[in-house]
Structures are given as structure tokens and as C-alpha cells.
Amino acid sequence: MTLSKSQYIRGLQCHKSLWLYKNRPELRDVTDHTKESLFNTGHSVGELAKELFPHGVEVEFNADDFKGMISKTKELIANDTEVIHEATFSEDGIFAMADILVQNGNTWDMYEVKASTKVKDYHIDDASIQWYTLSKGIELNRAYIVHIDNTYIRDGKLEIEKLFAIEDITERVQDKQYTIEPNLNDMKKALKGDIPDIDIGGHCDDPYGCDFKGHCWKHIPSPSIFNLYWMNGSKKFEMYYKGMMTYADIPSDFRLNDTQRVQVETAKIKEPYIDKNIIKDFLGTIEYPINFFDFETFQNAIPRFDNQRPYQQIPFQYSLHILHEDGAMEHKEFLGNENSDPRGALRAQMLNDITATGSIVAYNQSFEKTRIVELAEFDESRKDELLALNERFVDLIVPFRGRGYYHPDFNGSFSIKSVLPAMFPNDDELDYKKLGSIQNGGDAMDTFANLHLLKDKSKLAVIKKDFLAYCRLDTLAMVRIWEKLHEISA
């Protein structure tokens, strides 16, 4: 039985996941947009990293001819090729492809490319099985991880030697070699038997979110103890292993914080918890005209624009609902051009659109305020105006986190995506699922990051309408929540 490198890493995380992958692949969760985006990012980073070693020869990937890839690799090695991309090996039942293989005298140096900004523990496991496999066919000298250096700031032409950092991990990889054969034997033994009897646990999300989680967690009700607010994951599993699954399973003398206690009690009576004084005190901090404001951002692993760092959150869109004291409301918005840096135009229009006085209301304000600080650093010509905005922010999440209002359908989350449907059930105007291709911040981030690659102008127009509809709903939702809080506290 052959295992790929990624299957070995899966097996290290959980033998049950590996067994399901090999025997019941139809039970996997549907791949979401985020995982697809991560894959695309990793691919683009890997392709660019090859330029660190020019004149390399690539072994073309062919899912129908792995033997041909292995044969091509052996041929390149025999012909004294100095740099090989995607060198392919299969030894002792392990199939592995080295991102970059560089000849070093009579030996070879192995480079694995990662789109992350640092070396992580599971990267060492990844490189270790790679070393194990390759070393049976060639003599290896050193092992390296090539990763993104997030301190790099683009200034003119992309400087890939500054974008990437290279770390020598040889000793850490060699220290792992004695564990690999026992691990492989355990995995092969598990695969020959029935499905392993492994319960859910912290391993379900470490180091990756398992794509069989929907199957393995299907016995967990909603809500459950895993929805308890602000509780450490290990503590939740400790409760679970003691037989607690629902709120009803929690003993009356079990130690919960105040918010968790409210959460459990409201679930029992199926009614919201309301403290009108907390709500009134919060509403009293808001001054007219009220600017309900929300950013959308994108990020690139490989900076596209000057004065951009890898993975920097770049605001490209905002929505602004302005509520005046006489009840009049107006809506303003900005959506950047996908082919140019949106920050300059966004900053100028934002400073023009937001009223000179009054509160700026955001939901979980730290995100918006941090982006404004970064915009001030991006171009200091209007720094004081931008930073002055931050002094006017009011966070709409406060009365919820502060236990002014808790609805049992929040399920331990105070995100606007949890609060809104609980407060306004069956309201199509406020239903994100009724929107088009953009239904959450992850959709917006990933779609805009790649929008400049889209050639179909008709699709582009539709997607831009979806962007505007999504961001508009974010601020309209805040208006409706604000109105509902007034109604509740009356």
C-alpha cells in the first residue's frame, strides 16, 4: 500500500482520518472556498520560489503517470542536472515530490516551499518523511524550508530574494528519522483493520481542520458544550470525556463564568436574557449623526503594490450608512478597482463621506481601527485626519459581550453573523444566505484578491454587484441592530 507525503501527515494527525480517506472518501466534507484559496496561494508561492534557483528543470505533474515522473527524475539525476523542480520519488511505499532539489557536489540539498511566514512544527514532519523517502534514492546534504518573510515591503520591482526567507532544518529533520518507520508500521496496521476507534478531540483541528469532521462529529448536538463562550478547547474536551455533551449535562455546581451561565440558562428557558440598564448606558454613548461603517479587505502572499507587505490586510471597500437625528438615513459606499492599489482612493473618499462630527459605529471595532492606523502609515499626508476618526468609534458588540442582551440562538458567539439571524429570524432583507457569490468576509477577501485575473467582463460586473450588496448588508445590519436595541430598552 502506497502512502503519499500528505497522507502520512494525515495519519500523524489521526489514524481514523487516514483510514476514512483511504476507505470512505465519500464521507469527506465538501471543500470550502477558503481551502481552495489556500491551495491557490500555495501554488503561486511555490511557482515564484522556483525563481530563487533559475535554470531548473521541472518534472511535469501527471496524475495518470506517476511512474513516468519517477523515471524522469532518475533520468535528470543521471544526467547531472543541477536544479530539479518537483523531483519525484517512491520508496518503501511512500510517494514524495520535492519542491526544489539542488545539486551540491555529489550530494543534494532539499528545499520545501511553504506559503506561511514561519517554520511550523508540522513542516518538520512534512520534510522528515520527504527526507526519509529521498535519502533511499540519493545522498542528501541539507534540508531547508523556504517561507514568506512578512517584514518585506515591496518598493518597485518584486525582489524575491527579500520576499523569501530560507531556514536550515536539517538537524530537526534528522532527529525525526527514527520515528518514521514505527509511524509507518502503525499506519499500515491501522489501514489493514476495521475503522480505528478514535473519539473526537483536539487532534481534529491540529495541525489542520480535518475534512472528516462532519462525519466524526455528527453525534454532537447543537447547541453543545462546545458552544460555551470563551472556554478553552481542552476544558471543553475534558467536560466531553466526563460525559457532558448538552447544557443539561452540566452539573449545577460546575464552575462557569457569568456569560456562560447566562448562555446555559437562556437555552433552558428558550428566552433572551435582557439587562435594559446595560443597553441604555451603551446607547447613551452614541452621538448623531451616526456613521455605521464597515471595511472589506483582501490580502496577498506575494505583494502586488508598492508599500504592501505579504498578507497585509488591504481595505478595498467600505459601506457607510449615516443616520441623522431627524431620522433621515443615507448610504455611501466605495469599491476599489481590482487592477490598482485601492488605498489612496478609498482613503480620500472615506474622509469625505464620513461626517465631520458624530459617532462612527462598527461591529468589533478593532478591525476597522487597525486598518485606519495602517492607512495613516501608508500615506502620512492626511495622518491626523485619519487617526482622529479612531477617537470617535463606538463598538456595537459591547452590549452583547457585556451581557446587555443574550439570545439562546447566539450559541456562544457574538459575531454579527450569529447575532443578526437570532434577533431577526426569517427576515429576507437581513439574510446573508440570500446574497449572491459574496456571503461572508472570507468570500470577499479571496474573490477580490484574484479579481484582477478574471477576463470575463460580464462575470466581473455581476461579482462587483455582489460585493456592493454584501458590504451594504453589513452596515444595514448594524442599523437594524441599533434600532432593535432601542426598542428592547424602551
Sequence and secondary structure as in RCSB ss.txt:
>XXXX:A:sequence
MTLSKSQYIRGLQCHKSLWLYKNRPELRDVTDHTKESLFNTGHSVGELAKELFPHGVEVEFNADDFKGMISKTKE
LIANDTEVIHEATFSEDGIFAMADILVQNGNTWDMYEVKASTKVKDYHIDDASIQWYTLSKGIELNRAYIVHIDN
TYIRDGKLEIEKLFAIEDITERVQDKQYTIEPNLNDMKKALKGDIPDIDIGGHCDDPYGCDFKGHCWKHIPSPSI
FNLYWMNGSKKFEMYYKGMMTYADIPSDFRLNDTQRVQVETAKIKEPYIDKNIIKDFLGTIEYPINFFDFETFQN
AIPRFDNQRPYQQIPFQYSLHILHEDGAMEHKEFLGNENSDPRGALRAQMLNDITATGSIVAYNQSFEKTRIVEL
AEFDESRKDELLALNERFVDLIVPFRGRGYYHPDFNGSFSIKSVLPAMFPNDDELDYKKLGSIQNGGDAMDTFAN
LHLLKDKSKLAVIKKDFLAYCRLDTLAMVRIWEKLHEISA
>XXXX:A:secstr
  EEHHHHHHHHH HHHHHHHHH GGGS    HHHHHHHHHHHHHHHHHGGGSTT EE    TT HHHHHHHHHH
HHHTT SEEEEEEEEETTEEEEEEEEEEETTEEEEEEE SSSS  HHHHHHHHHHHHHHTTTS EEEEEEEEE T
T    SS  HHHHEEEEE HHHHHHTHHHHHHHHHHHHHHHHSS       GGGGSSS  TTHHHHTTT  SS G
GG TT  HHHHHHHHHTT  SGGGS TTS   HHHHHHHHHHHHTS EE HHHHHHHHTT  SSEEEEEEEEE  
SS  STT  TT  EEEEEEEEEE TTS EEEEEEE  TTS  HHHHHHHHHHHS SSS EEESSTHHHHHHHHHH
HHH GGGHHHHHHHHTTEEETTHHHHTTSEE GGGTT  SHHHHHHHHSTT GGG GGGSSS  SHHHHHHHHHT
GGG   HHHHHHHHHHHHHHHHHHHHHHHHHHHHHHHHH 
